[in-house]
Amino acid sequence: WTDVSGILMADPRIVKNPDTISRITYSELRELSYMGAQVLHEASVFPVRERGIPLNIRNTNLPDHPGTLIMEHFDAELPEEKGRLITGIAGKRNFTIVTIAKTGMSSSLGILRRILEIFERHGVSIDYTPSGIDSVSLVVSTEKTAGCIYSIVGDIQKDIKPDSVELTDNISVV
């Protein structure tokens, strides 16, 4: 029991009157939380998830509102589950995208591993890695790369010999 009627589909400070998520899996909840949604803390959810116990987030001021039901999985055959593509929307700010382009990159064995090793040597974890046939973009925390981004780019240029390396700052991930 809490003071809200379940978990909302979006941040009410950004989206006017977002709907309540009626059902969500523990995995979906974890993804939303990772992406910045201020929902249940993982440490508080872990013990019940581990034991397969469903959670129901309900509002003490509106006890008849069904709130949000959280379970490991739901039957996809239920009418309310058919056609559901999006559970909720969350986002985080302050990312940098490092885009590395090199002709024939997709057929160069081990090139992605070598790029990831460069970031690893600098103690920077990668949040996302969208790629194309001749390019890969690495989405990283701007804060975590603040003191080393130019060293990383230098190492990429030396070790990978790309056609280009492009930095894009002030990115939000939704």
N, C-alpha and C positions, 0 to 999 in steps of 0.2 A: 504494500500500500504506500502511496506517495501523494503528492499534490498535483499530479498531471494524469490525464486519462490515457496513459500508454506512451509508446514511442512514436514520435512524429515522423512523417515522410521527409521533412526538410526542416531547416532551421527557421523558426518563426520570425527571427530578426531579419531574414532575407526574403522568405516566401510568405506572403500573407495567407493566414489561415490554412496551414498545411493539414492534410488529413492524418488521422492516426493509422499507424500500421497495425492491422488486425492480427496478422500472423507473421512471424519471422523465425527463421532457423537460427541456431546458435552461430553457425558460420556466417550468415548474413549480418547478424548483430556484430560479430567480431570485425567484419569488413567495414561496416559503418563506423564503428568505434575507431578503427585504425585510420580511417579517412577524416577523422576530426569530429564526428558526431559526439555530442556530450550525452552519452547514454550510460548504461550500466558499466561499471568497471569490471574488467575481465576477472580479477581476483575474487570478486563477489559472485560471479556466475560460474566459475570453474567447478566448485564442489557439486552443485546441482546438475551441471551438464555431465560431469563424470559419472554420476549415478543415474542419468537418464530421467531426471525429474523435470517436468515442464514448469515454466515460470509464467505467471500472469501478472502483468503490471497494471494496477488499478488505482483509481483516484478515490481517496477517502472522502472527498467532498461530493463526488458523484458515484456512489457505490453501484449504481445500476449500469453504468457505462462498462462495456465489455473489456476495454483496455487493449493491451497487446499480449497475445499468447506466444511464448517462446518455447520451441521444441527442437529436437535434433533434426527431424524432417517431418514433412506433411504429405499426406496422400495427394498426389498430383491429379487424381481423378475427381477430387472435390470441386464442385462448381466454382467456388470462390478462388480456386487455385488455377483454373484453366486460363491460359492467355496472360498470366502475370509475368511480365518481363522485368519490371523494376520494383524493388522493394522500397527503397528510399534514396535520397540524394544527400551526399555529404562532400566536403571538400577541405583541402588544406592549402595554405599559401606558402610563399617563399621557397620556391624551387628554382633550380637552374637546369636547363637542358643542354647537354653536350651532344651535338650532332656530328658524327664522324662519317664522312663520305669517301668511298674508294671504289672505283670501277672493279667489278668482279668480286666484291666483298662476300656475297652469299656463297660463292664456290671456293672461298679460301678457307681451308680446313684449320680450325683452331683460332681464328682471328677474334671471335667474340670472347673466348676464354682469355686470350692475351690482353684484350682491352679491360676485362673485368679484373684481371690480376693487377693492372696498373692502379685501378681505384683501390683495390685491397691493400696494396703496398702503402697507400696514403691514408689508410684507415677510413675510407669513405664507402658506405654501403649504397647500393643502387635501389631506388624505389620502383622504377619501371624501366622497361627496355623495348619500346616500340622499334620495329625495324622494317626495312624495305630491301629491295634486291641489291642496292649498292650503298646502303646507309644503315646506321643504327643510331638511335638517340638514347641517351642515358639520362634519366630524370633523377636528380640528386638534390638533397637539402642544401639550399644556398648557405645556410649557417655552417654546416659541416664541411663545406668546401672553401669557406672564406679565406683561409690562410694558405691553401694549397692548390687552388684551381689552375693557376698558371704553371705550376710544376707538373700537374697531371696532364695538361695540354702539351707541355714540352715532351713529356715521356711518351705520349701518344704519337706525336710527330716523329720522334726518334725511333720508337719500336715498331709502329704500324705503318709509317710513311703514307698517310692518307692523302687523298686529293684535296680535302679541306676538313677543318675542324671549326665548328660554329658554336658560340655560346649564346644562349637566350636566357636572360634573367627575369625576375619578377613574374614567375609563372605560378598559377594556381592549378591544382589538380582536382577535378570534380569526379 
